[in-house]
């Protein structure tokens, strides 16, 4: 995978994650606690749904940070090398996850 191909894939991944983040914004919003309009069990379901949406958003933000770090490594000429040991990351691994920062040995 060339640097240009990696940049294209990483930017596409980042764009998709940001779109998902916008779409799920309403699900992460504060749950109203008006018992007159929503029953107790429905409110509990809403709170659980909100918690799951927030957890998904945290994972998306972490993935976006990984992608941004990979883009910086490309700019710095360090893309494709393990940030832990400096060894080359297997090309197949980068094809599967272009944001991978560790070789298979250091990732374990």
C-alpha positions as CSV (number, residue, x, y, z in Angstrom):
1,X,0.0,0.0,0.0
2,X,1.5,3.3,-1.1
3,X,1.3,6.4,1.1
4,X,-1.2,8.0,-1.3
5,X,-3.5,5.0,-1.1
6,X,-3.2,4.9,2.7
7,X,-4.1,8.6,2.8
8,X,-7.1,8.1,0.7
9,X,-8.3,5.1,2.7
10,X,-7.6,6.9,6.1
11,X,-9.4,10.0,5.0
12,X,-12.4,8.0,3.8
13,X,-12.5,6.1,7.1
14,X,-12.3,9.4,9.1
15,X,-15.1,10.9,7.1
16,X,-17.4,7.9,7.6
17,X,-16.8,8.0,11.4
18,X,-17.5,11.7,11.5
19,X,-20.8,11.1,9.6
20,X,-21.8,8.4,12.0
21,X,-21.0,10.7,14.9
22,X,-23.3,13.4,13.5
23,X,-26.1,10.9,12.9
24,X,-25.9,9.5,16.4
25,X,-25.9,12.9,18.1
26,X,-29.6,12.7,19.0
27,X,-29.2,9.2,20.6
28,X,-26.5,10.6,22.9
29,X,-28.6,13.5,24.0
30,X,-29.8,13.9,27.6
31,X,-32.8,11.7,28.4
32,X,-35.7,13.6,29.9
33,X,-36.9,12.4,33.3
34,X,-40.5,13.5,33.0
35,X,-42.4,10.5,34.4
36,X,-45.7,11.8,33.1
37,X,-44.7,11.5,29.5
38,X,-42.5,8.4,29.8
39,X,-42.9,5.4,32.0
40,X,-40.2,4.1,34.3
41,X,-39.2,1.1,32.1
42,X,-39.2,3.2,28.9
43,X,-37.0,5.8,30.6
44,X,-34.6,3.0,31.7
45,X,-34.5,1.7,28.1
46,X,-33.8,5.3,26.9
47,X,-31.0,5.6,29.5
48,X,-29.5,2.3,28.4
49,X,-29.7,3.4,24.7
50,X,-28.1,6.7,25.6
51,X,-25.2,4.9,27.4
52,X,-24.6,2.6,24.5
53,X,-24.6,5.5,22.0
54,X,-22.1,7.4,24.2
55,X,-19.9,4.3,24.4
56,X,-20.0,4.0,20.6
57,X,-19.1,7.7,20.3
58,X,-16.1,7.2,22.5
59,X,-14.9,4.3,20.3
60,X,-15.4,6.4,17.2
61,X,-13.4,9.3,18.7
62,X,-10.6,6.9,19.6
63,X,-10.6,5.5,16.0
64,X,-10.5,9.0,14.6
65,X,-7.5,9.7,16.8
66,X,-5.8,6.6,15.5
67,X,-6.5,7.7,12.0
68,X,-5.1,11.2,12.6
69,X,-2.0,9.7,14.2
70,X,-1.5,7.5,11.1
71,X,-1.9,10.5,8.8
72,X,0.8,12.3,10.9
73,X,3.1,9.3,10.6
74,X,2.7,9.5,6.8
75,X,3.6,13.1,6.8
76,X,6.7,12.4,9.0
77,X,7.8,9.5,6.8
78,X,7.2,6.9,9.6
79,X,4.2,5.2,8.2
80,X,4.5,1.4,8.0
81,X,6.9,1.1,10.9
82,X,6.0,0.0,14.4
83,X,6.0,2.9,16.9
84,X,7.2,0.5,19.6
85,X,10.1,-1.4,18.1
86,X,10.6,0.4,14.8
87,X,10.2,-2.8,12.7
88,X,8.3,-2.7,9.5
89,X,4.6,-3.5,9.9
90,X,3.5,-6.3,7.5
91,X,1.9,-4.9,4.4
92,X,-1.1,-7.3,4.7
93,X,-1.7,-5.8,8.2
94,X,-1.7,-2.3,6.8
95,X,-4.1,-3.3,4.1
96,X,-6.6,-4.6,6.8
97,X,-6.0,-1.6,9.1
98,X,-4.0,1.3,7.6
99,X,-4.1,3.0,11.0
100,X,-2.2,0.2,12.7
101,X,0.7,1.6,14.7
102,X,2.2,-1.6,16.0
103,X,3.7,-4.7,14.3
104,X,2.0,-8.0,15.2
105,X,4.5,-8.8,17.9
106,X,4.1,-5.5,19.7
107,X,0.4,-5.5,19.3
108,X,0.0,-8.7,21.3
